[in-house]
Amino acid sequence: MIKKLLLASILLLSACTTHEGLFGVMSSRPMSLYNLTIPNETVATGVSAQVEQTQIMLIPVGNTPKIDNAIEELVQKYQGDYMTNIEVFYHTSRFLPFYSQDRWEIKGDVVRVLK
């Protein structure tokens, strides 16, 4: 009985990572396209942030992960205005019905507009 339960649990274990795309410019707040044409400086290159949500027994723990939150975290941390050269990844891990985790990962450069 325990072997069957263990085998069934292993079959319910899964994980996946998908590359959601490459983006030229992203911001978590309203931004004028004029900002892209005026001089700017890259304040951090190759930085990354993650936002995640865990579910235990199909009950969400925490807020729904949003890409905006990861972008805002990086822009505030490096005191920039927007991000460029962005890669977005989505990771998921499941051990149904007991545990699951969804995670967005953002990688890119943080840019500050020179004034």
TANOR-V846127 format. One record per residue. N is the residue number from 1. RES is the residue in one small letter. SS is DSSP state (H for helix, E for strand, C for the rest). PHI is phi in whole degrees, 0 to 359 (none if undefined). Layout:
# TANOR-V846127
n=N res=RES ss=SS phi=PHI
n=N res=RES ss=SS phi=PHI
This chain:
# TANOR-V846127
n=1 res=m ss=C phi=none
n=2 res=i ss=H phi=294
n=3 res=k ss=H phi=296
n=4 res=k ss=H phi=294
n=5 res=l ss=H phi=295
n=6 res=l ss=H phi=295
n=7 res=l ss=H phi=297
n=8 res=a ss=H phi=296
n=9 res=s ss=H phi=295
n=10 res=i ss=H phi=296
n=11 res=l ss=H phi=293
n=12 res=l ss=C phi=272
n=13 res=l ss=E phi=274
n=14 res=s ss=E phi=210
n=15 res=a ss=E phi=210
n=16 res=c ss=E phi=207
n=17 res=t ss=E phi=232
n=18 res=t ss=E phi=236
n=19 res=h ss=E phi=270
n=20 res=e ss=E phi=277
n=21 res=g ss=E phi=146
n=22 res=l ss=E phi=249
n=23 res=f ss=E phi=231
n=24 res=g ss=E phi=283
n=25 res=v ss=E phi=216
n=26 res=m ss=E phi=216
n=27 res=s ss=C phi=214
n=28 res=s ss=C phi=267
n=29 res=r ss=C phi=228
n=30 res=p ss=C phi=303
n=31 res=m ss=C phi=218
n=32 res=s ss=C phi=275
n=33 res=l ss=H phi=295
n=34 res=y ss=H phi=300
n=35 res=n ss=H phi=300
n=36 res=l ss=H phi=283
n=37 res=t ss=C phi=260
n=38 res=i ss=C phi=267
n=39 res=p ss=C phi=303
n=40 res=n ss=E phi=216
n=41 res=e ss=E phi=229
n=42 res=t ss=E phi=276
n=43 res=v ss=E phi=263
n=44 res=a ss=E phi=204
n=45 res=t ss=E phi=242
n=46 res=g ss=E phi=64
n=47 res=v ss=E phi=271
n=48 res=s ss=E phi=216
n=49 res=a ss=E phi=215
n=50 res=q ss=E phi=228
n=51 res=v ss=E phi=233
n=52 res=e ss=E phi=216
n=53 res=q ss=E phi=222
n=54 res=t ss=E phi=248
n=55 res=q ss=E phi=236
n=56 res=i ss=E phi=239
n=57 res=m ss=C phi=54
n=58 res=l ss=C phi=65
n=59 res=i ss=E phi=254
n=60 res=p ss=E phi=295
n=61 res=v ss=E phi=245
n=62 res=g ss=C phi=98
n=63 res=n ss=C phi=277
n=64 res=t ss=C phi=293
n=65 res=p ss=C phi=291
n=66 res=k ss=C phi=232
n=67 res=i ss=H phi=299
n=68 res=d ss=H phi=304
n=69 res=n ss=H phi=294
n=70 res=a ss=H phi=293
n=71 res=i ss=H phi=296
n=72 res=e ss=H phi=297
n=73 res=e ss=H phi=300
n=74 res=l ss=H phi=290
n=75 res=v ss=H phi=297
n=76 res=q ss=H phi=290
n=77 res=k ss=H phi=300
n=78 res=y ss=C phi=259
n=79 res=q ss=C phi=53
n=80 res=g ss=C phi=254
n=81 res=d ss=C phi=246
n=82 res=y ss=E phi=201
n=83 res=m ss=E phi=242
n=84 res=t ss=E phi=229
n=85 res=n ss=E phi=50
n=86 res=i ss=E phi=264
n=87 res=e ss=E phi=242
n=88 res=v ss=E phi=241
n=89 res=f ss=E phi=237
n=90 res=y ss=E phi=238
n=91 res=h ss=E phi=245
n=92 res=t ss=E phi=220
n=93 res=s ss=E phi=227
n=94 res=r ss=E phi=223
n=95 res=f ss=E phi=224
n=96 res=l ss=C phi=292
n=97 res=p ss=C phi=268
n=98 res=f ss=C phi=279
n=99 res=y ss=E phi=211
n=100 res=s ss=E phi=209
n=101 res=q ss=E phi=219
n=102 res=d ss=E phi=246
n=103 res=r ss=E phi=217
n=104 res=w ss=E phi=259
n=105 res=e ss=E phi=237
n=106 res=i ss=E phi=244
n=107 res=k ss=E phi=233
n=108 res=g ss=E phi=171
n=109 res=d ss=E phi=246
n=110 res=v ss=E phi=260
n=111 res=v ss=E phi=238
n=112 res=r ss=E phi=242
n=113 res=v ss=E phi=282
n=114 res=l ss=C phi=279
n=115 res=k ss=C phi=241
